[in-house]
Amino acid sequence: MAGIPDLETVTPTQAVVEPTLDEGDHDRFSHYARKADIVESAVTGRPVVALCGKVWVPNRNPDRYPMCPTCRDIFEQKKKAERGN
């Protein structure tokens, strides 16, 4: 056919990302979680769930890390909703 360039078929690929096994301090944030859950975790070692959904065992000083932006947004939304009622 005149005027139509040859078409090339492209197969999409997905990159495989290997997890890193270092300390990962550069990826750490302080998270909001229920105080009772954090206290229980300190006693039992059971993981807690942050507002953002992260599941972890709190064992580091949260003052060393920046606040998780997702947790902060959810916390602020909850505060506004409580003030509105």
C-alpha positions as CSV (number, residue, x, y, z in Angstrom):
1,M,0.0,0.0,0.0
2,A,1.3,3.3,-1.0
3,G,1.9,6.0,1.8
4,I,1.6,3.6,4.7
5,P,4.8,2.9,6.5
6,D,5.7,-0.6,7.7
7,L,4.4,-1.2,11.2
8,E,6.6,-2.8,13.8
9,T,5.1,-5.0,16.5
10,V,6.4,-4.1,20.0
11,T,6.0,-6.5,22.9
12,P,5.9,-4.7,26.2
13,T,8.2,-6.0,28.9
14,Q,8.3,-5.5,32.6
15,A,11.5,-4.8,34.5
16,V,12.3,-7.1,37.4
17,V,13.5,-5.3,40.4
18,E,15.6,-7.2,42.8
19,P,15.0,-6.4,46.5
20,T,18.0,-4.9,48.4
21,L,19.0,-6.4,51.7
22,D,20.7,-3.4,53.3
23,E,19.5,-1.4,56.3
24,G,17.5,0.9,54.0
25,D,17.6,3.9,56.2
26,H,17.1,6.1,53.1
27,D,13.7,4.5,52.6
28,R,12.5,4.8,56.2
29,F,9.8,7.1,57.5
30,S,8.2,7.7,60.9
31,H,4.6,6.4,60.7
32,Y,1.4,7.1,62.6
33,A,-0.1,4.1,64.4
34,R,-2.3,3.6,67.5
35,K,-0.3,4.2,70.7
36,A,-1.8,1.0,72.2
37,D,-0.6,-1.0,69.3
38,I,2.9,0.4,69.6
39,V,3.0,-0.4,73.3
40,E,1.7,-3.9,72.7
41,S,4.3,-4.4,69.9
42,A,7.1,-3.3,72.3
43,V,6.0,-6.1,74.8
44,T,5.1,-8.9,72.3
45,G,7.2,-8.0,69.2
46,R,4.0,-8.3,67.1
47,P,3.9,-6.0,64.0
48,V,1.7,-2.9,63.9
49,V,-0.2,-1.4,61.0
50,A,0.4,2.3,60.3
51,L,-2.3,4.6,58.9
52,C,-0.7,4.3,55.4
53,G,-0.9,0.5,55.6
54,K,2.7,-0.2,56.3
55,V,3.1,-3.3,58.6
56,W,6.3,-3.2,60.7
57,V,7.7,-3.8,64.2
58,P,8.7,-0.4,65.6
59,N,12.2,-0.8,66.9
60,R,14.0,2.5,65.9
61,N,13.8,6.0,67.2
62,P,11.1,7.7,64.9
63,D,12.8,11.1,65.5
64,R,15.6,10.0,63.2
65,Y,13.3,9.8,60.1
66,P,11.0,12.1,58.2
67,M,7.3,11.7,58.7
68,C,5.5,9.5,56.2
69,P,3.6,11.9,53.9
70,T,0.7,9.4,53.4
71,C,0.3,8.9,57.2
72,R,0.4,12.7,57.7
73,D,-2.3,13.3,55.1
74,I,-4.6,10.6,56.6
75,F,-4.0,11.9,60.1
76,E,-4.8,15.5,59.1
77,Q,-8.0,14.3,57.2
78,K,-9.1,12.5,60.4
79,K,-8.5,15.5,62.5
80,K,-10.5,17.7,60.2
81,A,-13.3,15.2,60.1
82,E,-13.4,15.1,64.0
83,R,-13.5,18.9,64.2
84,G,-16.3,19.0,61.6
85,N,-18.6,16.8,63.7
